[in-house]
Amino acid sequence: MDRQDLVPRGPQSHHRQVHQEHAGGQLKDIVLARRYARALLDIAVERDILGKIHQEVTFFRETLEKNHDLRLFLYSQEVSSKEKKAAMERLLQDRVSNVFFNFILVLLRKNRQRLFPIIAQEFSALVDRRNKRLRAVSTTALPLDASTAAQLKSVLDKMFDADVTIENRVEPSILGGLIVNVEGRVLDGSLRSQLSRLKQRLTERVNSMKN
């Protein structure tokens, strides 16, 4: 036994440990979900049914989101795998491809169906990258006007050689700043010169509203 094991831990230490364990579990889920998403993508590409599989992934994700009882049923530890498989056969077998149906059965067999929402998100991101589509989040003090949004999209499209879809989030605390996040990458540094004019326009808009 380590000497540290004999030292009493206060509430803050316990809460910090719980938080770290939770964060570690989330990271593990994301890594695992990416592996499943990549495997499904590879099979779909190999069989030339990527579009169909993407539709089926979206269909099942939306079905889970809308049906609370179905989520409880699939995620419950008290419901047997046999019962869950039978339910999926009734719901999916005549509506989706064998590839996707078997994929769901694999998740059930390994008791990883809870990962499906993350898998669906990662799968869509992989499809977007393959089709040269990217998603960006721009955080600004005020909503982007149409002209500024178009300029930002033009900069990002050229920068990434892709069709970038931008979601604008408003956060007054950043004042006249502009923060751009593309697929988890925060753009700054070398990109400041390209975005400086856009930032200046936003700053001027904020200042004009104060006067």
DRENDO-1510 file (C-alpha; in Angstrom, 1 decimal, always signed):
<recs>
REC; n; res; u; v; w
REC; 1; MET; +0.0; +0.0; +0.0 .
REC; 2; ASP; +1.3; +3.5; -0.9 .
REC; 3; ARG; +1.7; +6.0; +1.9 .
REC; 4; GLN; -0.6; +8.4; +0.0 .
REC; 5; ASP; -3.4; +5.8; +0.4 .
REC; 6; LEU; -3.2; +6.5; +4.2 .
REC; 7; VAL; -3.7; +10.3; +3.8 .
REC; 8; PRO; -7.4; +11.4; +4.1 .
REC; 9; ARG; -8.8; +13.0; +1.0 .
REC; 10; GLY; -11.0; +16.0; +1.3 .
REC; 11; PRO; -14.2; +16.6; -0.8 .
REC; 12; GLN; -12.3; +18.7; -3.4 .
REC; 13; SER; -9.8; +16.0; -4.0 .
REC; 14; HIS; -12.6; +13.4; -4.4 .
REC; 15; HIS; -14.6; +15.6; -6.8 .
REC; 16; ARG; -11.5; +16.3; -8.8 .
REC; 17; GLN; -10.8; +12.6; -9.1 .
REC; 18; VAL; -14.4; +11.9; -10.2 .
REC; 19; HIS; -14.2; +14.6; -12.8 .
REC; 20; GLN; -10.9; +13.3; -14.2 .
REC; 21; GLU; -12.3; +9.7; -14.4 .
REC; 22; HIS; -15.5; +11.1; -16.1 .
REC; 23; ALA; -13.3; +13.0; -18.6 .
REC; 24; GLY; -11.2; +10.0; -19.2 .
REC; 25; GLY; -14.2; +7.8; -19.9 .
REC; 26; GLN; -15.6; +10.3; -22.4 .
REC; 27; LEU; -12.3; +10.4; -24.3 .
REC; 28; LYS; -12.2; +6.6; -24.4 .
REC; 29; ASP; -15.7; +6.6; -25.8 .
REC; 30; ILE; -14.8; +9.1; -28.5 .
REC; 31; VAL; -11.7; +7.1; -29.5 .
REC; 32; LEU; -13.7; +3.9; -29.7 .
REC; 33; ALA; -16.5; +5.5; -31.6 .
REC; 34; ARG; -14.1; +6.8; -34.2 .
REC; 35; ARG; -12.8; +3.3; -34.8 .
REC; 36; TYR; -16.3; +2.0; -35.3 .
REC; 37; ALA; -17.2; +5.0; -37.6 .
REC; 38; ARG; -14.0; +4.4; -39.6 .
REC; 39; ALA; -14.7; +0.7; -40.0 .
REC; 40; LEU; -18.3; +1.4; -41.2 .
REC; 41; LEU; -17.0; +4.0; -43.6 .
REC; 42; ASP; -14.4; +1.6; -45.1 .
REC; 43; ILE; -17.0; -1.1; -45.6 .
REC; 44; ALA; -19.5; +1.4; -47.2 .
REC; 45; VAL; -16.8; +2.8; -49.6 .
REC; 46; GLU; -15.6; -0.7; -50.5 .
REC; 47; ARG; -19.2; -1.8; -51.4 .
REC; 48; ASP; -20.0; +1.6; -53.0 .
REC; 49; ILE; -23.0; +2.3; -50.7 .
REC; 50; LEU; -21.6; +5.2; -48.8 .
REC; 51; GLY; -24.6; +7.5; -49.5 .
REC; 52; LYS; -27.1; +4.8; -48.5 .
REC; 53; ILE; -25.2; +4.0; -45.3 .
REC; 54; HIS; -25.0; +7.7; -44.4 .
REC; 55; GLN; -28.8; +8.0; -44.8 .
REC; 56; GLU; -29.3; +4.9; -42.6 .
REC; 57; VAL; -26.9; +6.3; -39.9 .
REC; 58; THR; -28.8; +9.6; -39.9 .
REC; 59; PHE; -32.2; +7.8; -39.8 .
REC; 60; PHE; -31.3; +5.7; -36.8 .
REC; 61; ARG; -29.7; +8.6; -35.0 .
REC; 62; GLU; -32.8; +10.7; -35.4 .
REC; 63; THR; -35.0; +7.7; -34.4 .
REC; 64; LEU; -33.0; +7.4; -31.1 .
REC; 65; GLU; -33.2; +11.2; -30.5 .
REC; 66; LYS; -36.9; +11.3; -30.9 .
REC; 67; ASN; -37.8; +8.0; -29.1 .
REC; 68; HIS; -37.0; +8.2; -25.4 .
REC; 69; ASP; -38.5; +4.8; -24.7 .
REC; 70; LEU; -36.4; +3.1; -27.4 .
REC; 71; ARG; -33.2; +4.6; -25.9 .
REC; 72; LEU; -34.2; +3.3; -22.4 .
REC; 73; PHE; -34.9; -0.1; -23.9 .
REC; 74; LEU; -31.6; -0.4; -25.8 .
REC; 75; TYR; -29.4; +1.1; -23.0 .
REC; 76; SER; -31.0; -0.9; -20.2 .
REC; 77; GLN; -28.9; -3.6; -18.5 .
REC; 78; GLU; -32.0; -5.4; -17.5 .
REC; 79; VAL; -33.1; -6.1; -21.1 .
REC; 80; SER; -31.4; -9.2; -22.6 .
REC; 81; SER; -29.4; -9.0; -25.8 .
REC; 82; LYS; -31.9; -11.4; -27.4 .
REC; 83; GLU; -34.8; -9.0; -26.7 .
REC; 84; LYS; -32.8; -6.1; -28.1 .
REC; 85; LYS; -31.9; -8.0; -31.2 .
REC; 86; ALA; -35.5; -9.0; -31.8 .
REC; 87; ALA; -36.6; -5.4; -31.4 .
REC; 88; MET; -33.9; -4.2; -33.9 .
REC; 89; GLU; -35.1; -6.9; -36.4 .
REC; 90; ARG; -38.6; -5.5; -36.2 .
REC; 91; LEU; -37.5; -1.9; -36.5 .
REC; 92; LEU; -34.7; -2.1; -39.0 .
REC; 93; GLN; -34.3; -5.4; -40.9 .
REC; 94; ASP; -36.7; -4.5; -43.8 .
REC; 95; ARG; -35.7; -0.8; -43.8 .
REC; 96; VAL; -31.9; -0.7; -43.9 .
REC; 97; SER; -29.0; -2.5; -45.7 .
REC; 98; ASN; -27.5; -5.7; -44.3 .
REC; 99; VAL; -24.3; -3.8; -43.7 .
REC; 100; PHE; -25.9; -1.3; -41.4 .
REC; 101; PHE; -28.2; -3.9; -39.7 .
REC; 102; ASN; -25.2; -6.2; -39.0 .
REC; 103; PHE; -23.3; -3.1; -37.7 .
REC; 104; ILE; -26.0; -2.5; -35.1 .
REC; 105; LEU; -26.0; -6.2; -34.1 .
REC; 106; VAL; -22.3; -5.9; -33.5 .
REC; 107; LEU; -22.8; -3.0; -31.2 .
REC; 108; LEU; -25.5; -4.9; -29.3 .
REC; 109; ARG; -23.3; -8.0; -29.0 .
REC; 110; LYS; -20.5; -6.0; -27.5 .
REC; 111; ASN; -22.9; -3.9; -25.4 .
REC; 112; ARG; -21.7; -0.7; -27.0 .
REC; 113; GLN; -25.0; +0.6; -28.4 .
REC; 114; ARG; -24.7; +3.7; -26.1 .
REC; 115; LEU; -21.9; +4.8; -28.4 .
REC; 116; PHE; -24.1; +5.1; -31.4 .
REC; 117; PRO; -24.8; +8.8; -31.2 .
REC; 118; ILE; -21.1; +9.5; -31.0 .
REC; 119; ILE; -20.4; +7.0; -33.8 .
REC; 120; ALA; -23.0; +8.8; -36.0 .
REC; 121; GLN; -21.4; +12.2; -35.3 .
REC; 122; GLU; -17.9; +10.8; -36.2 .
REC; 123; PHE; -19.2; +9.0; -39.2 .
REC; 124; SER; -20.8; +12.2; -40.6 .
REC; 125; ALA; -17.6; +14.1; -40.0 .
REC; 126; LEU; -15.7; +11.4; -42.0 .
REC; 127; VAL; -18.1; +11.6; -44.8 .
REC; 128; ASP; -17.9; +15.4; -44.9 .
REC; 129; ARG; -14.1; +15.3; -45.0 .
REC; 130; ARG; -14.2; +12.7; -47.8 .
REC; 131; ASN; -16.6; +15.0; -49.8 .
REC; 132; LYS; -14.5; +18.0; -49.0 .
REC; 133; ARG; -17.1; +19.5; -46.6 .
REC; 134; LEU; -16.0; +21.0; -43.3 .
REC; 135; ARG; -17.9; +22.5; -40.4 .
REC; 136; ALA; -16.7; +25.6; -38.7 .
REC; 137; VAL; -17.9; +27.6; -35.6 .
REC; 138; SER; -17.3; +31.3; -35.6 .
REC; 139; THR; -17.7; +33.0; -32.2 .
REC; 140; THR; -18.4; +36.8; -32.3 .
REC; 141; ALA; -19.7; +39.5; -30.1 .
REC; 142; LEU; -22.5; +40.3; -32.5 .
REC; 143; PRO; -24.2; +38.1; -35.1 .
REC; 144; LEU; -22.3; +38.0; -38.4 .
REC; 145; ASP; -24.0; +40.1; -41.1 .
REC; 146; ALA; -24.4; +38.5; -44.6 .
REC; 147; SER; -21.4; +40.3; -46.1 .
REC; 148; THR; -18.9; +39.4; -43.3 .
REC; 149; ALA; -20.2; +35.8; -43.2 .
REC; 150; ALA; -19.6; +35.5; -46.9 .
REC; 151; GLN; -16.1; +36.9; -46.6 .
REC; 152; LEU; -15.3; +34.5; -43.8 .
REC; 153; LYS; -16.6; +31.6; -45.8 .
REC; 154; SER; -14.5; +32.6; -48.8 .
REC; 155; VAL; -11.3; +32.8; -46.6 .
REC; 156; LEU; -12.0; +29.4; -45.1 .
REC; 157; ASP; -13.0; +27.7; -48.4 .
REC; 158; LYS; -9.7; +28.7; -50.0 .
REC; 159; MET; -7.7; +27.9; -46.9 .
REC; 160; PHE; -9.0; +24.4; -46.6 .
REC; 161; ASP; -9.8; +23.7; -50.2 .
REC; 162; ALA; -13.3; +22.6; -49.1 .
REC; 163; ASP; -16.9; +23.7; -48.8 .
REC; 164; VAL; -17.0; +25.1; -45.3 .
REC; 165; THR; -20.3; +25.4; -43.4 .
REC; 166; ILE; -20.2; +28.1; -40.7 .
REC; 167; GLU; -22.2; +28.2; -37.5 .
REC; 168; ASN; -22.1; +31.6; -35.9 .
REC; 169; ARG; -22.3; +31.7; -32.1 .
REC; 170; VAL; -22.7; +35.0; -30.3 .
REC; 171; GLU; -20.6; +35.7; -27.2 .
REC; 172; PRO; -20.6; +39.3; -26.1 .
REC; 173; SER; -17.7; +38.9; -23.7 .
REC; 174; ILE; -15.2; +38.6; -26.6 .
REC; 175; LEU; -16.0; +42.2; -27.6 .
REC; 176; GLY; -15.0; +42.8; -31.2 .
REC; 177; GLY; -13.0; +39.6; -31.5 .
REC; 178; LEU; -13.5; +36.7; -33.9 .
REC; 179; ILE; -12.7; +33.1; -32.9 .
REC; 180; VAL; -13.0; +30.5; -35.6 .
REC; 181; ASN; -12.9; +26.8; -34.9 .
REC; 182; VAL; -12.8; +24.4; -37.8 .
REC; 183; GLU; -13.2; +20.7; -36.9 .
REC; 184; GLY; -11.6; +21.3; -33.5 .
REC; 185; ARG; -8.8; +23.5; -34.9 .
REC; 186; VAL; -8.8; +27.0; -33.5 .
REC; 187; LEU; -7.5; +29.4; -36.2 .
REC; 188; ASP; -5.1; +32.1; -35.0 .
REC; 189; GLY; -1.5; +33.0; -35.5 .
REC; 190; SER; -0.7; +32.9; -39.2 .
REC; 191; LEU; -4.3; +33.4; -40.0 .
REC; 192; ARG; -4.7; +36.6; -38.1 .
REC; 193; SER; -3.7; +38.7; -41.1 .
REC; 194; GLN; -6.4; +37.1; -43.2 .
REC; 195; LEU; -9.0; +37.6; -40.6 .
REC; 196; SER; -7.9; +41.0; -39.3 .
REC; 197; ARG; -10.2; +42.9; -41.7 .
REC; 198; LEU; -13.2; +40.9; -40.6 .
REC; 199; LYS; -12.3; +41.5; -36.9 .
REC; 200; GLN; -12.0; +45.2; -37.6 .
REC; 201; ARG; -15.5; +45.3; -39.1 .
REC; 202; LEU; -16.9; +43.5; -36.1 .
REC; 203; THR; -15.1; +45.9; -33.7 .
REC; 204; GLU; -16.5; +48.9; -35.6 .
REC; 205; ARG; -20.0; +47.4; -35.3 .
REC; 206; VAL; -19.7; +46.9; -31.6 .
REC; 207; ASN; -18.4; +50.4; -31.1 .
REC; 208; SER; -21.1; +51.9; -33.1 .
REC; 209; MET; -23.7; +50.2; -31.0 .
REC; 210; LYS; -22.1; +51.7; -27.8 .
REC; 211; ASN; -22.3; +55.3; -29.2 .
</recs>
